[in-house]
């Protein structure tokens, strides 16, 4: 997912996406440990997306980005 798409999402959606990605990463790591993972690049792609989501969430926390519906 592109960073621009992540920046259009609100905090609730970002937290839900973060939880989904963390769960997916855990499942991918289990698959890799059991040697059932076909494409090893999915782990790095998932980790990158998690980092991007955390960055956007941190922007909300620092006040660099105003949540939708609030006064700007």
N, CA, C and O atoms as a Tinker XYZ file with bonds, in Angstrom:
   288  protein
     1  N      0.844000   -1.165000    0.000000    73     2
     2  CA     0.000000    0.000000    0.000000    64     1     3
     3  C      0.894000    1.235000    0.000000    63     2     4     5
     4  O      1.896000    1.287000    0.713000    81     3
     5  N      0.531000    2.205000   -0.787000    73     3     6
     6  CA     1.312000    3.422000   -0.900000    64     5     7
     7  C      1.173000    4.274000    0.358000    63     6     8     9
     8  O      0.155000    4.216000    1.049000    81     7
     9  N      2.193000    5.055000    0.644000    73     7    10
    10  CA     2.172000    5.924000    1.809000    64     9    11
    11  C      1.070000    6.973000    1.685000    63    10    12    13
    12  O      0.453000    7.338000    2.686000    81    11
    13  N      0.820000    7.454000    0.494000    73    11    14
    14  CA    -0.242000    8.446000    0.286000    64    13    15
    15  C     -1.603000    7.870000    0.662000    63    14    16    17
    16  O     -2.443000    8.573000    1.223000    81    15
    17  N     -1.821000    6.596000    0.355000    73    15    18
    18  CA    -3.079000    5.945000    0.728000    64    17    19
    19  C     -3.183000    5.818000    2.240000    63    18    20    21
    20  O     -4.269000    5.966000    2.800000    81    19
    21  N     -2.071000    5.548000    2.904000    73    19    22
    22  CA    -2.079000    5.427000    4.359000    64    21    23
    23  C     -2.394000    6.773000    5.002000    63    22    24    25
    24  O     -3.082000    6.830000    6.021000    81    23
    25  N     -1.894000    7.851000    4.414000    73    23    26
    26  CA    -2.117000    9.174000    4.987000    64    25    27
    27  C     -3.559000    9.632000    4.842000    63    26    28    29
    28  O     -3.991000   10.541000    5.551000    81    27
    29  N     -4.308000    9.021000    3.939000    73    27    30
    30  CA    -5.721000    9.354000    3.775000    64    29    31
    31  C     -6.593000    8.657000    4.811000    63    30    32    33
    32  O     -7.743000    9.045000    5.015000    81    31
    33  N     -6.058000    7.634000    5.465000    73    31    34
    34  CA    -6.821000    6.860000    6.445000    64    33    35
    35  C     -6.800000    7.574000    7.794000    63    34    36    37
    36  O     -5.882000    8.340000    8.087000    81    35
    37  N     -7.830000    7.313000    8.620000    73    35    38
    38  CA    -7.838000    7.894000    9.958000    64    37    39
    39  C     -7.147000    6.944000   10.933000    63    38    40    41
    40  O     -6.734000    5.845000   10.561000    81    39
    41  N     -7.028000    7.381000   12.181000    73    39    42
    42  CA    -6.277000    6.604000   13.170000    64    41    43
    43  C     -6.890000    5.237000   13.439000    63    42    44    45
    44  O     -6.168000    4.255000   13.611000    81    43
    45  N     -8.202000    5.168000   13.476000    73    43    46
    46  CA    -8.872000    3.892000   13.766000    64    45    47
    47  C     -8.577000    2.881000   12.657000    63    46    48    49
    48  O     -8.256000    1.724000   12.930000    81    47
    49  N     -8.687000    3.326000   11.414000    73    47    50
    50  CA    -8.403000    2.438000   10.283000    64    49    51
    51  C     -6.939000    2.013000   10.287000    63    50    52    53
    52  O     -6.624000    0.861000    9.989000    81    51
    53  N     -6.045000    2.941000   10.623000    73    51    54
    54  CA    -4.616000    2.619000   10.654000    64    53    55
    55  C     -4.301000    1.601000   11.744000    63    54    56    57
    56  O     -3.516000    0.678000   11.527000    81    55
    57  N     -4.911000    1.767000   12.909000    73    55    58
    58  CA    -4.681000    0.801000   13.986000    64    57    59
    59  C     -5.200000   -0.584000   13.615000    63    58    60    61
    60  O     -4.574000   -1.593000   13.939000    81    59
    61  N     -6.345000   -0.631000   12.935000    73    59    62
    62  CA    -6.891000   -1.918000   12.502000    64    61    63
    63  C     -5.962000   -2.562000   11.470000    63    62    64    65
    64  O     -5.709000   -3.765000   11.528000    81    63
    65  N     -5.455000   -1.764000   10.528000    73    63    66
    66  CA    -4.544000   -2.278000    9.505000    64    65    67
    67  C     -3.235000   -2.745000   10.143000    63    66    68    69
    68  O     -2.658000   -3.749000    9.725000    81    67
    69  N     -2.776000   -2.015000   11.148000    73    67    70
    70  CA    -1.550000   -2.397000   11.848000    64    69    71
    71  C     -1.724000   -3.747000   12.540000    63    70    72    73
    72  O     -0.847000   -4.606000   12.460000    81    71
    73  N     -2.852000   -3.932000   13.217000    73    71    74
    74  CA    -3.120000   -5.213000   13.867000    64    73    75
    75  C     -3.161000   -6.353000   12.857000    63    74    76    77
    76  O     -2.617000   -7.429000   13.106000    81    75
    77  N     -3.810000   -6.113000   11.710000    73    75    78
    78  CA    -3.883000   -7.138000   10.662000    64    77    79
    79  C     -2.496000   -7.493000   10.149000    63    78    80    81
    80  O     -2.183000   -8.668000    9.957000    81    79
    81  N     -1.670000   -6.485000    9.928000    73    79    82
    82  CA    -0.332000   -6.732000    9.397000    64    81    83
    83  C      0.560000   -7.438000   10.418000    63    82    84    85
    84  O      1.366000   -8.293000   10.050000    81    83
    85  N      0.422000   -7.088000   11.696000    73    83    86
    86  CA     1.214000   -7.770000   12.721000    64    85    87
    87  C      0.842000   -9.244000   12.807000    63    86    88    89
    88  O      1.706000  -10.103000   12.977000    81    87
    89  N     -0.446000   -9.527000   12.688000    73    87    90
    90  CA    -0.903000  -10.921000   12.698000    64    89    91
    91  C     -0.409000  -11.661000   11.452000    63    90    92    93
    92  O      0.020000  -12.812000   11.531000    81    91
    93  N     -0.476000  -10.987000   10.309000    73    91    94
    94  CA     0.007000  -11.603000    9.070000    64    93    95
    95  C      1.504000  -11.879000    9.146000    63    94    96    97
    96  O      1.971000  -12.914000    8.672000    81    95
    97  N      2.254000  -10.960000    9.738000    73    95    98
    98  CA     3.703000  -11.151000    9.883000    64    97    99
    99  C      4.000000  -12.353000   10.762000    63    98   100   101
   100  O      4.902000  -13.136000   10.466000    81    99
   101  N      3.253000  -12.500000   11.829000    73    99   102
   102  CA     3.450000  -13.651000   12.708000    64   101   103
   103  C      3.167000  -14.954000   11.958000    63   102   104   105
   104  O      3.914000  -15.923000   12.091000    81   103
   105  N      2.097000  -14.976000   11.174000    73   103   106
   106  CA     1.773000  -16.174000   10.393000    64   105   107
   107  C      2.850000  -16.469000    9.352000    63   106   108   109
   108  O      3.199000  -17.627000    9.123000    81   107
   109  N      3.377000  -15.412000    8.721000    73   107   110
   110  CA     4.438000  -15.608000    7.734000    64   109   111
   111  C      5.697000  -16.172000    8.394000    63   110   112   113
   112  O      6.365000  -17.034000    7.822000    81   111
   113  N      6.017000  -15.692000    9.583000    73   111   114
   114  CA     7.189000  -16.211000   10.288000    64   113   115
   115  C      7.012000  -17.678000   10.661000    63   114   116   117
   116  O      7.961000  -18.458000   10.589000    81   115
   117  N      5.795000  -18.057000   11.063000    73   115   118
   118  CA     5.527000  -19.470000   11.343000    64   117   119
   119  C      5.682000  -20.309000   10.082000    63   118   120   121
   120  O      6.275000  -21.387000   10.118000    81   119
   121  N      5.151000  -19.815000    8.967000    73   119   122
   122  CA     5.259000  -20.550000    7.708000    64   121   123
   123  C      6.713000  -20.707000    7.294000    63   122   124   125
   124  O      7.109000  -21.753000    6.781000    81   123
   125  N      7.515000  -19.656000    7.520000    73   123   126
   126  CA     8.923000  -19.743000    7.162000    64   125   127
   127  C      9.642000  -20.760000    8.054000    63   126   128   129
   128  O     10.498000  -21.506000    7.578000    81   127
   129  N      9.301000  -20.791000    9.324000    73   127   130
   130  CA     9.933000  -21.735000   10.239000    64   129   131
   131  C      9.599000  -23.175000    9.863000    63   130   132   133
   132  O     10.415000  -24.080000   10.037000    81   131
   133  N      8.391000  -23.373000    9.347000    73   131   134
   134  CA     7.971000  -24.715000    8.940000    64   133   135
   135  C      8.326000  -25.023000    7.485000    63   134   136   137
   136  O      7.967000  -26.074000    6.955000    81   135
   137  N      9.027000  -24.103000    6.857000    73   135   138
   138  CA     9.461000  -24.215000    5.461000    64   137   139
   139  C      8.281000  -24.393000    4.511000    63   138   140   141
   140  O      8.360000  -25.143000    3.539000    81   139
   141  N      7.184000  -23.694000    4.806000    73   139   142
   142  CA     6.015000  -23.727000    3.941000    64   141   143
   143  C      5.847000  -22.425000    3.168000    63   142   144   145
   144  O      4.916000  -22.293000    2.373000    81   143
   145  N      6.725000  -21.475000    3.391000    73   143   146
   146  CA     6.611000  -20.163000    2.750000    64   145   147
   147  C      7.243000  -20.228000    1.370000    63   146   148   149
   148  O      8.413000  -20.581000    1.230000    81   147
   149  N      6.454000  -19.882000    0.343000    73   147   150
   150  CA     6.952000  -19.942000   -1.032000    64   149   151
   151  C      7.699000  -18.674000   -1.415000    63   150   152   153
   152  O      8.750000  -18.744000   -2.051000    81   151
   153  N      7.167000  -17.514000   -1.035000    73   151   154
   154  CA     7.766000  -16.235000   -1.427000    64   153   155
   155  C      8.298000  -15.531000   -0.179000    63   154   156   157
   156  O      7.525000  -14.985000    0.607000    81   155
   157  N      9.601000  -15.544000   -0.004000    73   155   158
   158  CA    10.217000  -14.961000    1.182000    64   157   159
   159  C     10.170000  -13.451000    1.226000    63   158   160   161
   160  O     10.393000  -12.862000    2.284000    81   159
   161  N      9.886000  -12.807000    0.106000    73   159   162
   162  CA     9.855000  -11.342000    0.085000    64   161   163
   163  C      8.600000  -10.775000    0.748000    63   162   164   165
   164  O      8.546000   -9.584000    1.056000    81   163
   165  N      7.598000  -11.617000    0.966000    73   163   166
   166  CA     6.375000  -11.109000    1.595000    64   165   167
   167  C      6.639000  -10.665000    3.029000    63   166   168   169
   168  O      5.968000   -9.765000    3.533000    81   167
   169  N      7.607000  -11.287000    3.684000    73   167   170
   170  CA     7.938000  -10.884000    5.056000    64   169   171
   171  C      8.497000   -9.470000    5.060000    63   170   172   173
   172  O      8.067000   -8.642000    5.863000    81   171
   173  N      9.434000   -9.181000    4.189000    73   171   174
   174  CA    10.028000   -7.843000    4.165000    64   173   175
   175  C      9.020000   -6.795000    3.710000    63   174   176   177
   176  O      9.047000   -5.663000    4.193000    81   175
   177  N      8.137000   -7.154000    2.793000    73   175   178
   178  CA     7.104000   -6.216000    2.347000    64   177   179
   179  C      6.133000   -5.894000    3.477000    63   178   180   181
   180  O      5.713000   -4.748000    3.636000    81   179
   181  N      5.778000   -6.910000    4.260000    73   179   182
   182  CA     4.865000   -6.709000    5.389000    64   181   183
   183  C      5.534000   -5.857000    6.458000    63   182   184   185
   184  O      4.900000   -4.973000    7.033000    81   183
   185  N      6.803000   -6.114000    6.727000    73   183   186
   186  CA     7.525000   -5.321000    7.716000    64   185   187
   187  C      7.638000   -3.867000    7.287000    63   186   188   189
   188  O      7.535000   -2.962000    8.115000    81   187
   189  N      7.848000   -3.643000    6.003000    73   187   190
   190  CA     7.937000   -2.279000    5.479000    64   189   191
   191  C      6.604000   -1.551000    5.646000    63   190   192   193
   192  O      6.572000   -0.385000    6.038000    81   191
   193  N      5.504000   -2.246000    5.346000    73   191   194
   194  CA     4.188000   -1.628000    5.488000    64   193   195
   195  C      3.877000   -1.327000    6.953000    63   194   196   197
   196  O      3.267000   -0.301000    7.253000    81   195
   197  N      4.286000   -2.202000    7.865000    73   195   198
   198  CA     4.090000   -1.952000    9.288000    64   197   199
   199  C      4.845000   -0.680000    9.700000    63   198   200   201
   200  O      4.318000    0.145000   10.446000    81   199
   201  N      6.060000   -0.532000    9.216000    73   199   202
   202  CA     6.846000    0.662000    9.534000    64   201   203
   203  C      6.180000    1.922000    8.987000    63   202   204   205
   204  O      6.174000    2.955000    9.656000    81   203
   205  N      5.622000    1.852000    7.784000    73   203   206
   206  CA     4.949000    3.004000    7.202000    64   205   207
   207  C      3.718000    3.385000    8.013000    63   206   208   209
   208  O      3.461000    4.568000    8.237000    81   207
   209  N      2.955000    2.384000    8.453000    73   207   210
   210  CA     1.762000    2.651000    9.258000    64   209   211
   211  C      2.161000    3.287000   10.583000    63   210   212   213
   212  O      1.527000    4.244000   11.027000    81   211
   213  N      3.206000    2.763000   11.217000    73   211   214
   214  CA     3.653000    3.317000   12.482000    64   213   215
   215  C      4.134000    4.761000   12.312000    63   214   216   217
   216  O      3.948000    5.583000   13.209000    81   215
   217  N      4.739000    5.070000   11.188000    73   215   218
   218  CA     5.195000    6.430000   10.922000    64   217   219
   219  C      4.019000    7.388000   10.823000    63   218   220   221
   220  O      4.056000    8.475000   11.399000    81   219
   221  N      2.980000    6.999000   10.104000    73   219   222
   222  CA     1.798000    7.853000    9.960000    64   221   223
   223  C      1.092000    8.010000   11.312000    63   222   224   225
   224  O      0.633000    9.101000   11.648000    81   223
   225  N      1.006000    6.924000   12.085000    73   223   226
   226  CA     0.403000    7.016000   13.419000    64   225   227
   227  C      1.204000    7.948000   14.325000    63   226   228   229
   228  O      0.634000    8.673000   15.140000    81   227
   229  N      2.519000    7.925000   14.179000    73   227   230
   230  CA     3.365000    8.814000   14.971000    64   229   231
   231  C      3.145000   10.270000   14.569000    63   230   232   233
   232  O      3.232000   11.162000   15.413000    81   231
   233  N      2.863000   10.520000   13.297000    73   231   234
   234  CA     2.555000   11.873000   12.850000    64   233   235
   235  C      1.292000   12.388000   13.526000    63   234   236   237
   236  O      1.223000   13.557000   13.904000    81   235
   237  N      0.287000   11.516000   13.683000    73   235   238
   238  CA    -0.921000   11.899000   14.414000    64   237   239
   239  C     -0.575000   12.223000   15.869000    63   238   240   241
   240  O     -1.047000   13.214000   16.425000    81   239
   241  N      0.248000   11.381000   16.467000    73   239   242
   242  CA     0.608000   11.543000   17.873000    64   241   243
   243  C      1.358000   12.856000   18.102000    63   242   244   245
   244  O      1.131000   13.538000   19.101000    81   243
   245  N      2.245000   13.203000   17.180000    73   243   246
   246  CA     3.039000   14.417000   17.324000    64   245   247
   247  C      2.271000   15.673000   16.927000    63   246   248   249
   248  O      2.742000   16.789000   17.151000    81   247
   249  N      1.104000   15.497000   16.345000    73   247   250
   250  CA     0.307000   16.644000   15.949000    64   249   251
   251  C      0.644000   17.175000   14.570000    63   250   252   253
   252  O      0.165000   18.242000   14.187000    81   251
   253  N      1.450000   16.457000   13.822000    73   251   254
   254  CA     1.783000   16.878000   12.465000    64   253   255
   255  C      0.626000   16.659000   11.508000    63   254   256   257
   256  O      0.541000   17.300000   10.461000    81   255
   257  N     -0.254000   15.758000   11.871000    73   255   258
   258  CA    -1.407000   15.425000   11.056000    64   257   259
   259  C     -2.636000   15.521000   11.955000    63   258   260   261
   260  O     -2.653000   14.987000   13.064000    81   259
   261  N     -3.652000   16.203000   11.467000    73   259   262
   262  CA    -4.879000   16.391000   12.249000    64   261   263
   263  C     -5.890000   15.348000   11.814000    63   262   264   265
   264  O     -6.098000   15.129000   10.621000    81   263
   265  N     -6.519000   14.704000   12.795000    73   263   266
   266  CA    -7.520000   13.685000   12.485000    64   265   267
   267  C     -8.697000   14.325000   11.764000    63   266   268   269
   268  O     -9.040000   15.479000   12.021000    81   267
   269  N     -9.313000   13.570000   10.862000    73   267   270
   270  CA   -10.441000   14.090000   10.106000    64   269   271
   271  C    -11.594000   14.399000   11.052000    63   270   272   273
   272  O    -11.869000   13.645000   11.986000    81   271
   273  N    -12.257000   15.510000   10.798000    73   271   274
   274  CA   -13.381000   15.898000   11.635000    64   273   275
   275  C    -13.011000   16.904000   12.695000    63   274   276   277
   276  O    -13.886000   17.517000   13.308000    81   275
   277  N    -11.710000   17.083000   12.920000    73   275   278
   278  CA   -11.267000   18.072000   13.894000    64   277   279
   279  C    -10.965000   19.383000   13.179000    63   278   280   281
   280  O    -10.771000   19.407000   11.963000    81   279
   281  N    -10.929000   20.455000   13.930000    73   279   282
   282  CA   -10.598000   21.751000   13.353000    64   281   283
   283  C     -9.133000   21.779000   12.984000    63   282   284   285
   284  O     -8.288000   21.295000   13.738000    81   283
   285  N     -8.829000   22.338000   11.840000    73   283   286
   286  CA    -7.438000   22.368000   11.391000    64   285   287
   287  C     -6.783000   23.673000   11.741000    63   286   288
   288  O     -5.607000   23.874000   11.438000    81   287
